[in-house]
Amino acid sequence: MLDVLIWLIVLVASTLMFRYAAGTLSLTAPNLVSIVYYYSFLLSSFIGALLIALGMDDYYMIRKLFRPEEYRQIGFAVVCFVMIVFPLSMVVVSRLCGFEARQEFRAYLQKPLSPLAGATGSQVFYAFLALSLLSFAAIAYMIWKTPTIPVFALLTGTDESLAALRIEASRHFGGNVLVRNIFAITLTPLLSFIAYLFAELTHEWRWKLLFICLFVGAVFVNVYDLAKSPIFFYVMMFFLIRIYIGKTRLSAVKLALYGGVGAAVLVGMYIVIQGVQDATTFLSYNKGPIGRMIFAQIAPTFLHLNLFGEALPFLYGKSLPSILTGLFDVENVRSARLVMAHVFPERIEDGTGGVLNTLFVAEAYANFGYVGIVIGTLYVGVVTQLLYIGFLRLPKNPLFLSLFVYFSINIPRTLVGGFTDFLFNPTWVLLVALFGGMALWLRVQGDLRAWFATKRRITDEG
């Protein structure tokens, strides 16, 4: 019962701090911080951590622990620490920046969508048309270099395991991974949001047609490998876009309806892709989609704590971004892959095992022990809140709003994916540089046009 009491105290304290940092935790007004709270922490980590600590999980990964009683408690303590320190760092950042979350988020929702400063309509369209053609070329390149496209195999029928085809599509991709990940998988959905927002802003058919093409491409890159979560996150981003421009207003009834439809589609995808036959077992709390939500993301954290420093040596920076490890001629390894290879070697051998992604502090621990957990939690909390504050204070144009929504979904996803992406993520860096540079270039062009027009007028008058 002590674990339950601690859990409740931490839950209340954490919720209050997250609400202060976000401005609101209302499910009808989602934002970056509230999604972090509900998805990354409460649903994916905190509930499962309590059940594991109480020994009520009966989860296949937790059965792999040695000295299980000890590490059940250690893992629970680490998750509770993160639940307190992470939002606390966000509150401190808000106070230092003079950020009034409730007022600024409400003002952002009410602010109208604005055009890009200094840019003409045709300039913007042709710039994004060029980027769209680049993303379509990247999709074609991805199809060409992928041995087998799992969604095509599903539609045409295959005797091979769809799970194995998914791993093969990811790990045996024959081309440049950055081209696939950045220009096809990431850029296409983001461009579809930008095109949609410009279509709403200008009501021009050329933007509407570009959006339709990009939407088809975005759906394809989100389902091509039969991964279940990407298409759901894409739909969530689309809902966020519409909420932020006032086109969609959520209510309890709508949330229940959308949630029911989403759950039905998710169950259907599990049945088709994984060939589920025993529905009762599939829908139990520790298997199928429910077990995936509350245990699959947090159980590897317990395995990381259990293995590194005991069965596996600490990595001491080896899983840091390859751009950093390459400077010191150190082989880059991901802790999530090492844990998978140690705990489930048979999956690596038969090609069905990828990585055991989990709460970001697990990778921080795998590299630097408990010091990594403390520093990593503070660092990621600060970065997350600075992003939230920054986007709320930027102009609400199609470009910045699309980036805001992208990070509002991908920061929570990355929190349960690893730590090193918060140190250096080439996709994030390129997106910010690309769109930030484009906005700056268009603004400078507009200012120069205005300056030359003013100078010409003065000359004519003189």
Order of alpha helices (4+ residues) and beta strands (2+ residues): alpha-alpha-alpha-alpha-alpha-alpha-alpha-alpha-alpha-alpha-alpha-alpha-alpha-alpha-alpha-alpha-alpha-alpha-alpha-alpha-alpha
